[in-house]
Amino acid sequence: MKYSNSFQEVTKTIVKTEHQYTFNLVCVAGEVWDSLSEKQKETLTEIITDAIDKNDSEILEKESEILKECEEKYKITIQEPDLTAFREYAQEYYLNSEDAQYWDMELYRQIKEGIR
């Protein structure tokens, strides 16, 4: 397998911090969405959700294959940190940063609730 960033050539360790995710964004113009019946909206939403779930599943499967090859072929160490502690520390750090005063905290709360 060839990797686009050639990490296997320059690293001895990969830490699975889950910093990167594949975002699935489907846009429908407001005019088009408004022209759909409730049934059409439900069907379209269901199809999109199913496609996103399938895509996410395939990405996780591919990631697993890549990590296995990195360990076996390139002798790269794969580390899995305590993500809860990592997230708690990062949240505390950013909430206490100077930039936090400019955040829309209601929007921040909605985003946090939406990703759980």
Summary of the structure (lengths in Angstrom):
residues: 116
radius of gyration: 19.8
end to end distance: 33.4
largest distance: 55.4
contacts: 205
relative contact order: 0.13
helix: 62%
strand: 5%
